Amino acid sequence: MDRTRPLTLLLAGALALGGLAAFSPAAQAADSELARNGGFEAGLDGWSCTAGSGTVVPSPVHGGTKALQATPAGSDNAKCSQTITVKPNSTYALSGWVRGSYVYLGVTGTGTTDGYTWTQSAPDWQKLSTTFTTGANTTSVTVYTHGWYGTPAYQADDLSLFGPGGAPVEIPATPTGLAAGSPTSSSVPLTWPAVAGATSYKIYRGGTAVGTATGTSYTATGLTPNTAYSFQISAVNSAGESARSTAVSATTTSGGGGGGGELPARALVGYLHASFANGSGYTRMADVPDSWDVINLAFGEPTSVTSGDIRFKLCPVAECPNVESEADFKTAIKAKQAAGKKVLISIGGQNGQVQLATTAARDTFVSSVSKIIDDYGLDGLDIDFEGHSLSLQTGDTDFRSPTSPVIVNLIQAVKTLKAKYGAKFVLTMAPETFFVQLGYQYYGSGPWGGQDPRAGAYLPVIHALRDDLTLLHVQDYNSGSIMGLDNQYHSMGGADFHIAMTDMLLTGFPVAGNTERFFPGLRPDQVAIGLPASTQAGNGHTSPTEVNKALDCLTKKQNCGTYQTHGTWSSLRGLMTWSINWDRFNQWEFSRNFDAYNWS
């Protein structure tokens, strides 16, 4: 949690482009047009675009009334492709019209030399064309178009492949071997063997189509705890859809989120500057209003960045003349708990960099945090690691199985604390958008290096601890613009930002655009929206009117504006703010608005 400072995203990337490939001589007279729906007049029928990057637009178009528009994001270059049946030892002509920067048109699977052509800059429609010859055993090729990483959307239209037609495509066989992995309280992972000739797979839950996959795995998300579900899949290609597979069943775990069931249905979470004043003035524990359901003590900080040794002390008298005694502070904590409130120690903050790079630091973290919890009789832990506390080592690319020591050791430490204190242990997290939602575009240093290794670095921690997690309240402030699931950038300060960022947490998303690595959504009762309590508390202050619009949209599907959510989450847990002290400084505007909001 920032004491006050903006977060700046610095991502570096290198654009390495090779020269044009050498192509075969001009194609012979074309027998027929083989590309299906090359003008996109039937939408994306026949075409598959990575990470949902492609859509059909009415303008600009080259011919007809529609064209393809695709937007690169993160490590996804917005590739749209179609597999086409061809004849062996035959020559074909591939062409299409494109607009944009660094747009490619190419072909793979030729059995000879795959080719491509591209344009560095096409401010208006430009024709790309090339030819290729198939190999002796080639019966199908894949034609594609794509953009480049970090560039804006491109358009493509009137794509065509001329040459001898091959044998007709047949509907794939019915998939076999569908298996369900270990469920969480809100998700079930599915895997299956590949089906020959399939270009995608359709996933069914309880007989209703719920998603598609281009690979051989899928994670069903947004499920209800302790509930049995039935799943089937079908195989799809340009000829149609196969029959559905034999159903498999899986039951989600009971979950519960580490004491989350003991929180009220609507919870207000606030950080109390217990160890410093920060210009907002010191607020004694006994003076915290009853509005606050979870009080996070800010902060427990390490003796050094890598020690894992966490210490907590009340604000010194020189900085906070009205600070209470240790005894009065502990008595006030007990009184809050008797009234049903939860009091946690928050570890980290802007100044408290914590890197558990060794198992020794991990074990020291567990013992020192336990001592603070025991000394003050606290209910649990809030993880507020910021700055350079968490980062991913080069090659650590899958959030489901992290290898970076600072990530692995933190997960193990928290699991140890959870096991020690049991089911009533309250666990919350307050990451910045940089470490969570940015993972939709970027994850770690990226497949080619050069990205900020901290991008998305909280995702493996959240995922590994999702069944222990009481609340995740991402800081929707001190943030740069972040891309939402609509592939549009959203900026702080209005309802739109909170709607888009929260929708990502509840819906889930492919990490770095990789549909094979899908971060499952959390339960609504595990999520609260994090906001600054006043304009002095942080960049991105949101007025009460805009806060209420965000809550209306997420919980009632009302006042949503332009962003369309992927669901309605009436059990969203509530709000978090930085901080109780700043809310007091601002005449309790934030908490009073929360108390007055009509959730029904």
N, C-alpha and C positions, 0 to 999 in steps of 0.2 A: 504494500500500500504506500503510495507516495506521500511523503510529508508535504511536498508540493514541488512538482517538476513535470514537464511534458515528456512523453515517450517518443523517441524518434526512431523510425525504422530505416535502417541502412542495409540495403541489399545490393550486392554486387553481382554482376553476371557477365559472362563473355559470350559474344556472338561469333561463332566460328563457322564460316560458310565455305564449302568447297566449290570448285568450278563446275561448269556444266558437264554432265556425263556424256560420253560418246555414244551416239545412237547409230542404229543400222540405217541402210539406205532407205529412200522413200518407199512408203507402203505401196503394194500393188492395189489395183482398183478394188475398193471395198465392196464386199458382198452385201452387207447389211449393217444397220445400226444395232449394236448389241447392248449399249448402256440403257439401263432401265430408269425412266424418269430423270433423264439428264438435265431437263429444264426446271426441275423441282416444282412443276405445276401440281403434283400430287403430294406436296409436302416433302417429308423425308422418306417416303416410301421407297424401299430398295437401298437406302443409304444408312450407314451406321456412323455416328460421330462420337469420338472419345469424350468421356466425362461430361456428357450432356452439353457439349460445347456448341453444337449446331442448332440452328433454327431456320425457318423460312420467312422471308420478309417480302413485302409488296414493293419496296423501293430501297435501293436502286436495283433495277433489273436490266439485263441485256436483251432478252427476248421474252415474250409472253408476259405473264403477270406476276411471276414470283422468281425469287433467286435464293440461293443458300447464303446465310451469314453465319460465320463461326468465330468464336472468341478464344484465343489462347489464354491459359491461366496456369500459373505456377510452372510445373514441369510438363504440362500438357500443351501440345502445339496445335490443338483443335483440328485433329485429323478426321476427315470424313471420307468413307471408303465404300466400295461396292465390289463384291466378288462376282465375276462374270465367266460363264462357260465359253471356252475357246477350243480350237483344234490344234493338235501338235504340228510342228514344222510349218507354221503359217505366220504371215506378216500382218500387222495391225497398225492402224493410225489412231492415236489418242490426241484429243484436243479439247479445249475449253476456254471460256472467257472469265477473267478474274479482275478484281479491284483490290487495292491495298498494298501494304509493304511486306516484302519477303513472303510471297505466295508461291506455293509449289504445286505442280501437277505431275503425278508419276504413276508407276506401275511396279508391282512386286509379284513374285511367283512365276516368272516367265519361263524358268528352266534354262534360260541363257543369261543375258545381261539385263538386269532390271534397270530401267531408265527413269529419269525425271527431268523436268525443265522448270525454271522459276523466273520470277521477276523481282528485282529489288524494290521497285517503286512503280505502282500503277494507279495514279490518281484517278484515272477513268478506265473504262473497260479495255482490257488488253488480251489478245488471244495468245495462248500458249499451246504448243503442239509438239509432238514427238512420235517416233515409230519404234516398234520392237518386233522381234521374231520369237515365237514360242519354241521350246525344246521338243525333243522327240517324244517325251512322255507327258507333256503339259496339257491338262484338260481344263484348267481354270486359272485366272489371274485376278489380282485385286488392284483396281485403279483407285487413286486417292488424290485428295487435295489437302493441303494443310498450310498453316501460317508459321510464325516463329515465336519463340518464347519472349514474353514481355512486350509484344507488339499489339496494337489495337485489332479489332475485328476485321476480317477480310470478307469479301463476297466472291461467289463463283456461280456461273450460270452456263447453260447450254453445253454441258460436258458430254462428250460423245466418244464412242469406241467403234471404229469401222473395221470390218474384216469378216472372215469366214466364221459362221456360227458353229458352236459345238453341240454336243448332245444336250438335250433339255435337262435342267436342274431338277432333281427329285427332292421331295419333302424328306427331311432327315428321319432317321429311325427314332423310336421312342427311347428317351434316356433311361438308363438303368444305374443302379448303384448309388442313388441319392442317400446321403447320410447327414445326420444332425450332430454337430459337435457339442461341446459343453455349454449349456445355456447360462446366461446371467439372469438377473431379475427382469431385464427389459429387452433381451435380444437372444437370438438363436443363430449360430453360424451353420451354413449349409455348404456341402461340397458334393461333387459328382464327377464321374469320368467324362472326358470329351466325347462328343458324338460326331462321327464323320459327316462332313458337309454342312454342319451347323455354323451359322455366323453369330448367333446369339441364343440366349435361353430366357424363357419367361417363367417367373416364379409365382406360384399360387399359394395362398394361405386360406384354408377353409373353403376352397373352391373359387376364391376370388383372386384375380391377378393383382399382385402388389408390387411387382418390380421386374426389371430385366437385368441381365448380366451378359457381358461379352466373353468373360472367362468362365471358369468352372467352380466358382465359389460365390456366395452371397450371404450377407448377414441381415436377417430380418430384425428390425428395430422397432422401438415404440410399443413394446409388448407389456402386458400387465403381469405383475409378479404372481408366482404360484398358480399359473394358468397353463393348461394343456393346449397345444396348437398342432395342427396338421398341415404338412407342406407337400407340394408336388411341383415338378418342373416340366416344361416342354422344350423341344429344340426347334429353332426357327432358321429359315433361310429365305432366299428370294422366291422359292416355290411355295412356301407356306409354313404352317406350324404342325409339328408332330402331335400325336396323342400324348396325354400327360403320363408322367411316370407313376409308379406305385407310391402311395403316400407314406411319409415317415412322420412320426409324432415326437414331440419334445415338450417338456414342462419347464417353464421358467422357475428360477429359484425364488424363495420368499423375499430375499433382499431385505429392505427396510432401511438401509442407509445409516447404520451406526447411530441409533438413537433418534433418528428422524421422526419416528412415530410419536415421540414424546413432545415434539414441537407442536404449537398450534397450527391449524390448517393454513393460516396466513401469518407468516413470521416477518418481523422487522429486525434486521441485523445491523448493528452499528459498532464501529471501532472507537474505543475509549483511549484517549491519549493518557495512559497511566504512567508512562516513563518520561514524558516531555510535554511541553505546552504548545509549541508550534504557532504562536501568535493568536491562537483561539482561546487561550485561557485554560486553566486546569479545572476539570469537573470531578468532584469527589464521587466515589462509587455510590454512596448513599443518596446522592442528588440526581442520579440517572432516572428519568421518568419511567413509569410502568409500561410505556409504549414499546420499549425495547425488549424483545424476546431473547435475543442472543447478543451478548456483550463480549466483544473480542478485545482483550487487553493488548495494547500496542506499546512496545513490542518486546518479545524475547529476542536477544541478539547474541551472536557468537563472540567468543573472546578473540577469534581470528577467523578469516574467511574459511579456512580448511580444517579448523579444529573440531567442529561438530559440538563444541562445548557451549551450550546456550545458557545465558544468564538473564534474569529479570529483576529490576529494581524500580521502586517507585520514583517519581520525578523528584529531583533534589529541591530542597527548600529554596535555594537561591533562584531557581527557575520558576518554581511553583510555590509561592508563599503560603497558599491555602491548602497544601497537600495534607492529607490525614495521616495518622500514624499507621504503621503496619498492622497493629492490632485492630484498629478501627476499620481499616481496609478489608481485612479478613472477615470481620463481623458483618460488614455490609455485603460481602459476597454471599455469606450464608443466608442473609435476609433475602437477597435477590433469588437465590435458589429455592428458598422456602415459598416464595411467591410464584414458582414455576419457571423462572428464568434460567438460561444457561450462560455460564461464564467460562470463556476459553482463553488460553494463551495463544496469541498470534505470533508466529515466528517469522522474522525477516523484515519486510518493509524495504523502503528505498535504501536505507543505510545498512541494513543487516544482511549482507551477502553471505549465503550459506552454501558451501560446496562440499558435499559428502563424497569426496573422491576416493576414500579408502574405507575398508571395513572397520578400521579403528575409529575413524570419524563417525561412521554409522553407529557404532556401539556407544560412543560417547554422547552422541545426539540422543539416543534412547534414554540413557541414564540421566542426563542433565534435564531433559524435558520432563521425565518422570518426577524428578525432584521438584520442579516448579509446580507441576500439577498436584503433587502430594502436599507440598508446603502451603499452597493457597486453597486446597480443596476444590480444584477446578473440574469442569465437566468434560473437557476435551481439548482439542488442538485445532488451530486454524493455520494453514500453510499459506504464507504470503511471500513466497520466494520471488524476487525480482532481479533486475539487472542481469548479472552474469552468473547467478546461482545455478541455473539449469541451461545446459547446452548439449547438443548431440555431436558425438564424434563422427568423423568422416567414415562412411560405410554403415552407420546406424540409420537405416532407412525405413524400418518397419515398426510402427508404434506398438504393434501387438507383441513384439519380442525385443525390447530394447537391450542394448549392450553397453551403453555409456555408463561408467561407474557412478557418476553423480545422480543419474536417473535410477539405476538399479538399487543403489544403496538407500535412496530416499524411500522407494517403494517398500523395501524390506524393513526399514526402520518404522515406518507408519504401521505396517502389518504387525510388527512386534508390539507396538504400543496398543493397537486395537485388541490383540490377543490378551495383553496384560490386564486391560481395564474392562473388557467384555462388551456386551451388546449395548450398554447405555453410553458408551464412549461416543461423544459427538465429534465428527470430523468435518471440517469445512475447508474450502480452498478459495483463494481470491487472486487468480492469475490475471494478467493483462491480456488484451485481445491479441497482442503480438505473439503470445505463447499458445493461443488456443485457436481462435477463428482464422488467423493468418495461415494456419496449417492447411486450409482448403486450397491455397495457392502454393505455399512453400513449406518444405519440411527439412529442417537441418540445412546442411550445406548444399543439398541437392545432388542429383545424379552426376553432375559434372563439376561440382565444387563451386565456390565463389559466392554462395548465398550466406546469410547470417546463420550460423549453426544453432542459434537460439530459437529460430522460427518454428513454431508449433511444438516446442520442447515440453510443454505441460501435458500434451495428449497422451503419451505413454503412462504418465503418472495417474491421470484421471481414469484412463481405461483400466489399469491394473487394480485400482482401488474403488471402482464404481459400485461394488456391492457393499463397501464399507463407508461410502461417502454419504454424509447427511445433506450437505448443501454445497453446490458450486455457485459462487457469485462472482462472475468475471467482471473486472473493472471496465465498464463502458465509458471510460474517460481517460484523459492523458494519452489518447490513442490517435494514430494516423487513420486515414480513410481505409476501410476494410471491405473487401469484396464479399457480398452475400451469396446465397444460393441462387439468386437471379442473375449472377455474373455481372452485377453492377456494383460500383463502389458506393459505400455509405459513410457519411460523416457524422461526427459527434454533435450533440446538443439538441436533437429533436427526437420525436417518437420513432421515426423511421429507423434510426441507428439501433435503438434498443430492440425494436421488433425484428429486424434482420439478424442481429447478433444472437438473440435468444432463440429465434427459429432454427438457427444452425445447431445450437446445443440440443434442442429437442428433437430435431429431425435426423441429425447425423449428416456426415458428408464424406466424400472420398478424399483422402489425405493427399495433398499435392496433385489432385486431379486423377489419382489412380483408383479406378473403380474396384480393383482387387484388394485395396486396403481401405476399407470403409470404416470410419469411426462411428460406432452406433450412438444413437441419441440417448440422452438420459431421461429418467422419469421426470415428469413436471414437478413433482413434490421435492425433487432434488435440486431444483434450479431457482435462484433468485436473481434479480437484476441489480447490478452494482452501479451506483451513481454518486456524484459529489453532492454534499448537502448544501453547498452555497457556492457562489462564484469564486470565493477565496480558497475553497477547498481543493480545486483542481480544474483543469481545462475540460470543457464538455458539460458544464452545469446545464441541467434540463429543467425547465419551468414545471410547476405542478400540473399545468394544463397538458403539457406534452407527456409527462409521466403517466397521467391518467389515460391519454390516448393509447399509449403503448400497452397498458394493462387491459384496456377495452379490447384492443385488437387480439392480443395473445390469449385472453381468457374467454372472450365473447364473440370474436370475429367481427367486431364493430370498430369504426373509426380507423381503419387499417391504412388508408392512403394508397400509395401506388404499389407497395410491396405486398405480395400475396403469400401468406403463411401456408405451411404444409399441414396445418392442423389447427384445432382449437383446444387449448389446454386450460381447462377450468380449474385444475388443481395446482397451477403454478404456485410455488410456495410463498413468494413475496419479494421484498426489496432489501438490499444492503446499501449502506452509505458510509462514505468517508466524510465526516465522522460524527459521533455524538457531540463532541466538543464544538465542531463547526456548525452543527445544527442548533446548538444552544446559542452560539454567536449570532445566528440568523433567526433568532426568536422562534425556534422549533418549527420552522416552516415545513421541513421535510417530513418529520414524524407526524405532525398534525394532519398533513395531507394524506398520509398513509392511513391514519386512524379514521379519516372521514370518507375514504374511498368506498364506493358501493361495489362489492365483489359479486353480488348476485345478479 
